[in-house]
């Protein structure tokens, strides 16, 4: 419950009243339920006007060259390639607005790998499971 008082008059209210009613005369107005403030109030939600990053990792499975397509890339991205045991195989960074990153991986053994794409502040944090063929 919320309330305030001034000049000997007390006003109290709650939220969610299911009944509405208004009574008045020449000197006062009493309204019950769904009170509206006399002040103008607004609520806004800050929206991120930027376009989301779109990532395409191909081909998968891969034999020689892994390509990472970056659409709407406005940040420096960190691209880390790990083997299945979690060992870092390759670290690479993309520049802001760079649209393509490639990894030559012909020398890697056949098996499963993980490509992790992040930003330094982790606002982007995505992982892709890859299969390397012989």
N, C-alpha and C positions, 0 to 999 in steps of 0.2 A: 504494500500500500504506500502511496505517495501522498504528501500533503504540504500545505503552506497556510499561513495566516497573516492577515493585515487588518488593522482598524477593528479588531474584535470579531471579524468574520473568519471562520475556518473553512477551508476547502480541502477535501480528501477525495482520492480516486484510486481505483484499481483497474487493472487491465483484464479484458475478457468478460465484461458484464453482458449477459444475454438479453436483458430487458432494456428498452429505451422508452423514455417519457420526458415531456417538457411541460413545465408549468411556469406562468409568468403573470405579472401585473405591471403597472406603470413604472415601478421602481426597480424591479429585479427580474431575472430569468434564472430558472433552475432546470437543468438538464440532467437526466440520469441515463448512463450508458453511452458508449461510443462517443466520448467527449472529443471535441476538436479544439485545438489550441487556437488562440486569436493571433498567434504569430505564424508567419510563414516559415515552414520547415521543409528542408529537402534532404534527401539521402541519395548519395551517389556511390557507385562502385567504380573504383579505379580499374580500368581495363587496360590490358597490355595491347597496344595498337599494332605491335610488331607482328609480322607474319611468322608462323611457326616454322622451325627448321624441318625440312624433309630430307631424309637420308635414304639412299638406296645402296645396298651392298651387293655386288654381283661379280662374276657368276658364283653360285653356290650350289653344288660343289665347285671347287676351283682347282686348276692344275698349275698355272704359271703366274698369272697377274691378277691380283684382287683389286677391283675398282670400287671406290666409294664416291658416290655422287652426292653433292651437298647443294640443296636448293634453299634459298633464303638464309644463307649463312652470314650472320652479321657479327660473329664472335670468333676469337681464336679458339679452335677446337683442338683437343688433345686426343690422339688416336693411338691406343695401345693394343698390341697384338700379343696374346698370351697362349702358351700351350696348355694342354688339358690339366697339367699339374699346377698351373698358376704362375709359371715362370714367364717373365716378360721377355718376349722375343724381339719386338721392335717398338720403338716409341717415335711418333711423328706428330708434328703440329701443323695445323692448317692456318693460313692467314685469314683475317676477316674478308668475306666476300669471295673466297676461293670456292670454286664449284666442283673440283675433282681432286681426289687424292688416290694414288696408286701404290700398291705394295707388291714388289716382285717377290714371289714366294716359291719359285721353282725349286730352290735348294732345301725347302722344308720337307721333313718326312711326311708320309701319308698319315692322316689322323684328324682329330678334332681340335679346333682352335677357337679362341674367344676374342672378338674385337670389341673393345670398349671405347666409346666416344663420350668425352666429357668436356665441360668448360672448367676453368680454374675455380669458379665459385659453385660448381655442381648444379647450375640451373638447368643444364642439359646433362643427362647421365643415361646413356643407352648402351645395351650390350647385344651383340650378334654372335650366334654360334655358327661356325664355319666348318666345312668338311674339305680337307685337302686330299686330292687324289694323286696317285703316282704319275 
